[in-house]
Amino acid sequence: MSIFTGVGTALITPFKDDKLDFEALDRLIDMQLKAGVDALIINGTTGEPTTMTHAERTAVLKFAIKKVNKRIPVIAGTGSNNTHTAIGYSIEAQELGADGVLVVTPYYNKATQNGLIEHYKAIADSINIPIILYNVPGRTGLNMLPETVSRLAGYKNISAIKEASGSVSQMMEIRRLCGDKIDLMSGEDGLIHPCFAVGGIGVISVASNIIPEYVSELAKAFFAGDIKKSLQMQLDMTELVKALFCEVNPIPVKTAANLMGLCDDYMRLPMTKMQKVDYLKKTMKEFGIQIKE
């Protein structure tokens, strides 16, 4: 049940005057489609769903699904630390026409590894579309162990894992234990090439919000067998990736989008305006990104 191979953009959600900015969202989606990305992730962490109402989350997902019109997969972020809530979001995403769901591990209350297994199985039992597990311990305070992934791999519609632990050895262990039973995807822009090198098939990217063609070219180079080019492109984007994560995501990438004239940089509390704008601007210019002064 692979959803995509290559680059899926974890799309930002534009606001203007504290309201959803659908004109900007339309532009952002057009930019991604024109760049040739392979999937869009709506209401993922980068989309700020934790500060949006249920109605707003639904409206953004509906808009994206209609706009994309099946040209590429649209994947909905439906995770929650309440299993019943995650099930509800996932059922709704399926009913709205999403091609898959991205489900982050429970946060704050967390769970045991056995609790994670039961959590994901309950969600899988409630829908038929593919599920991407999402492991990001730096944000959730919980690491889904490779052994746990192996117990979920191949269960019904659990098809992939977005691995954002920052550990290449953990990626390798997932591949060793799971084989081809689950697709491995990088959850970190700084580890796209290493993830591919250990058998990953895709990346769910923040950087592709502003450099979608570049990230797509990196992935295409690797899968075409040009490993040297893919590696060099990964190395060349190192400083930009650092800048995009020098403050809490999505603060820098939304600021970058604003500097490019794509959308406002408004973020809802507790997200705040970026402090290191000069560093970000300098890094973007050095990378060759055109900024609207």
Buried (B, 14 or more C-beta within 10 A) or exposed (E): BEBBBBBBBBBBBBBEEEEBBBEBBBBBBEBBBEBBBBBBBBBBBBBBBBEBEEEBBBBBBBBBBEBBEEEBBBBBBBBBBEBEEBBBBBBBBBEBBBBBBBBBBBBEEBBEBEBBBEBBBBBBEBBEBBBBBBBBBEBBEBBBBBEBBBBBBEBBBBBBBBBBBBBBEBBBBBBEBBEEBBBBBBBBBBBBBBBBBBBBBBBBBBBBBBBBBBBBBBBBBBBEEBEEBBBBBBEEBEBBBBBBBBBEBBBBBBBBBBBBEBBBBBBEEEBEEBEBBEBBBEBBEEBEBEEEE
